[in-house]
Amino acid sequence: MRFVFLYSWLSLQENPEPDRASIYFSVIINSSKEMMCFSDFPIPAHFPNYMHNSLIMDYFRLYADHFQLTKHIRFNTKVLQVKQKSDFSHSGEWVVETENKDGKKEKHVFEAVMICIGHHCYPNMPLHDFPGIETFTGKYFHSRDYKTPEEWRNKNVIVIGIGNSGADIAVELSRVTKQVYLSTRRGAWILSRLGDNRIPIDLYFNRVFDFLRKTVPFGFFCSLGERRLNKIFDHALYNLKPKHRLLSQYPTLNDELPNRILSGTIQVKPNICRFQGSSVEFDDGSVVEDVDLVMFAPGYRFSFPFLASQVVSVSYNKASLYNMCFLLSSNAPRWLSLV
């Protein structure tokens, strides 16, 4: 079987490249090395449990070198189109059109395709939800375009969104800015990277945890977890208590956010009501003046521009896939998968 993986490297360049995921320089992975490593090639023992992004790249290179994979990989190649072959109903084959850095285009035929570009390429920028944004005299951009905090030293900054990126960036900016305001519509449950006995918390998300999650009544199981998190810090007192239950959405993983709120360098605010010049008004009626930067961190939208809509359709940021991975097709051995 001819099988192709389509993937995209993260961009660390100062100016993010179009159609590619991009990260800021200080990113630390949220999965421990014990849980994210390939079973046939453990991460080196001297690597930390939670790795800097540069170490993750080092590990991937070590893996590729160990299994001599580099010779099978085409770098600097853009995928222009993935479509079903004209006789797909009979052959189940896919045509992949590519273009290399010199502009040379090629077509390849495969029996299976796995798309591994992730969903952190196309920023979600819901500007229509923020009246008056066109009058804002400061600067605003998506967290995808953020790299370092130095430009915002002694400035007033608002971060919109309390997912992992929003919380991380708010914490990093709070070390150099005059003030950071973290705006959230629904709040979030905050987890630390460390669990009991100060070992990585994701080591507890194992088969036993999964069995209990499926067996114990949802509300009771959420209550147990929420009570445990509130013993670490009271989410209501920190203006972080969400409207959803613990397991209804992904929690935010951040070790420093409660401390930064407690020290006053981050103030938690509700949703933004409107912009007016350099002023920002929130739903609770409070107003912040002289805002220099608004950082949007509301996540990303799914998009597969090289796929025909009849292959995979995206509606309300959900793709028409079984288990969000496999193409809905009765011809199981001849498939396309997105991971």
ZIBEL-V185245 format. One record per pair of residues at least 6 apart in sequence whose ideal C-beta (glycine too) atoms are under 7 Angstrom apart, sorted by sequence separation. I is the first residue (numbers start at 1). J is the second residue. D is the distance in whole Angstrom. If there is no record, write none. Layout:
BEGIN
[[I;J;D] [I;J;D]]
END
This chain:
BEGIN
[[11;17;5] [16;22;4] [37;43;4] [64;70;5] [85;91;6] [99;105;5] [127;133;5] [174;180;4] [194;200;7] [195;201;4] [229;235;7] [235;241;4] [260;266;4] [281;287;5] [321;327;6] [322;328;6] [329;335;6] [29;36;7] [98;105;7] [159;166;5] [173;180;5] [193;200;6] [194;201;6] [261;268;6] [274;281;5] [280;287;7] [312;319;6] [313;320;5] [321;328;7] [47;55;6] [85;93;4] [97;105;7] [98;106;5] [193;201;6] [213;221;6] [272;280;6] [273;281;5] [279;287;6] [280;288;5] [304;312;6] [312;320;6] [320;328;6] [327;335;5] [11;20;5] [85;94;7] [192;201;6] [195;204;5] [212;221;7] [273;282;6] [279;288;7] [312;321;7] [326;335;6] [327;336;5] [11;21;7] [33;43;4] [84;94;6] [85;95;5] [97;107;5] [98;108;7] [159;169;6] [170;180;5] [191;201;6] [272;282;6] [273;283;5] [279;289;5] [327;337;7] [10;21;5] [11;22;4] [12;23;7] [159;170;4] [271;282;7] [278;289;7] [280;291;5] [303;314;7] [326;337;5] [8;20;5] [10;22;7] [47;59;7] [82;94;6] [83;95;5] [95;107;6] [96;108;5] [170;182;5] [270;282;5] [271;283;5] [278;290;5] [302;314;5] [325;337;6] [8;21;6] [10;23;5] [12;25;7] [269;282;5] [270;283;4] [278;291;6] [325;338;6] [33;47;6] [82;96;5] [95;109;6] [96;110;6] [270;284;5] [325;339;6] [302;317;5] [312;327;7] [33;49;6] [43;59;5] [81;97;4] [93;109;5] [94;110;5] [157;173;5] [301;317;6] [32;49;5] [79;96;7] [80;97;4] [93;110;7] [96;113;7] [125;142;6] [269;286;7] [302;319;6] [321;338;6] [32;50;6] [33;51;6] [80;98;6] [93;111;6] [79;98;6] [80;99;6] [92;111;6] [94;113;5] [123;142;4] [319;338;7] [78;98;7] [157;177;5] [162;182;6] [226;246;5] [238;258;6] [29;50;6] [77;98;5] [78;99;5] [123;144;5] [152;173;6] [159;180;6] [225;246;5] [28;50;5] [29;51;5] [41;63;5] [143;165;5] [155;177;5] [156;178;6] [162;184;4] [28;51;7] [77;100;5] [143;166;7] [146;169;6] [149;172;5] [153;176;5] [154;177;7] [155;178;6] [156;179;5] [157;180;5] [158;181;5] [159;182;5] [160;183;5] [222;245;4] [238;261;5] [28;52;6] [76;100;6] [85;109;7] [149;173;5] [152;176;7] [153;177;7] [154;178;5] [159;183;7] [222;246;4] [38;63;6] [41;66;6] [76;101;4] [152;177;5] [158;183;6] [162;187;7] [222;247;5] [233;258;5] [311;336;7] [27;53;5] [143;169;6] [149;175;7] [150;176;7] [162;188;5] [221;247;7] [312;338;7] [29;56;6] [149;176;5] [240;268;6] [218;247;7] [239;268;4] [23;53;6] [238;268;7] [82;113;6] [189;229;6] [189;235;7] [190;240;6] [188;240;6] [187;240;5] [189;242;6] [187;241;5] [188;242;5] [187;242;4] [186;242;5] [187;243;7] [186;243;5] [189;246;5] [186;244;6] [191;251;5] [193;253;6] [190;251;7] [189;251;4] [190;252;5] [191;253;5] [193;255;6] [188;251;7] [192;255;5] [188;252;4] [190;254;6] [190;257;6] [190;258;7] [6;79;5] [171;254;7] [182;266;5] [184;268;7] [167;252;5] [171;256;5] [180;265;6] [168;254;7] [171;257;6] [174;260;5] [180;266;5] [181;267;5] [182;268;5] [183;269;5] [185;271;4] [167;254;4] [182;269;7] [183;270;7] [164;252;6] [179;267;7] [181;269;5] [183;271;6] [163;252;6] [164;253;6] [171;260;5] [183;272;6] [162;252;6] [167;257;5] [174;265;4] [4;96;6] [174;266;5] [170;266;6] [21;118;6] [21;120;4] [183;282;7] [21;121;5] [20;121;6] [19;121;6] [4;110;5] [3;110;6] [6;113;7] [181;288;6] [2;110;5] [3;111;7] [2;111;5] [3;112;5] [4;113;6] [5;114;5] [6;115;5] [7;116;4] [8;117;5] [1;111;5] [6;116;6] [7;117;6] [1;112;6] [5;116;6] [6;117;6] [160;272;7] [22;144;5] [24;146;5] [25;147;6] [158;280;6] [24;147;5] [25;148;6] [24;148;7] [169;295;6] [16;144;6] [169;297;6] [16;145;6] [166;297;3] [156;288;7] [165;297;5] [14;147;6] [158;291;6] [30;164;6] [156;290;6] [160;294;7] [163;297;6] [156;291;5] [157;292;7] [160;295;7] [161;296;7] [156;292;5] [157;293;5] [158;294;5] [159;295;5] [160;296;5] [161;297;4] [163;299;6] [155;292;4] [160;297;6] [161;298;5] [155;293;6] [157;295;7] [159;297;6] [160;298;6] [136;275;5] [135;275;6] [137;277;5] [138;278;6] [152;292;7] [135;276;6] [137;278;5] [152;293;6] [130;272;6] [132;274;5] [133;275;5] [135;277;6] [50;193;6] [131;274;4] [132;275;4] [132;276;5] [130;275;6] [26;172;6] [146;295;6] [49;200;5] [143;295;6] [138;291;5] [140;293;7] [143;296;7] [138;292;5] [139;293;5] [140;294;4] [142;296;5] [143;297;4] [138;293;6] [141;296;7] [138;294;7] [140;296;7] [136;294;7] [34;200;6] [35;202;5] [32;200;4] [35;203;7] [34;203;6] [32;202;5] [31;202;6] [32;203;7] [125;296;6] [126;298;6] [124;298;5] [124;299;5] [124;300;6] [123;300;6] [124;301;5] [122;300;6] [121;300;7] [122;301;5] [120;300;5] [119;300;5] [122;303;4] [119;302;5] [115;304;7] [112;334;7] [30;253;5] [111;334;6] [112;335;6] [113;336;5] [114;337;5] [115;338;4] [116;339;5] [82;306;5] [81;306;5] [82;307;5] [83;308;6] [114;339;7] [80;306;6] [79;306;5] [84;311;7] [92;331;5] [92;334;3] [94;336;7]]
END
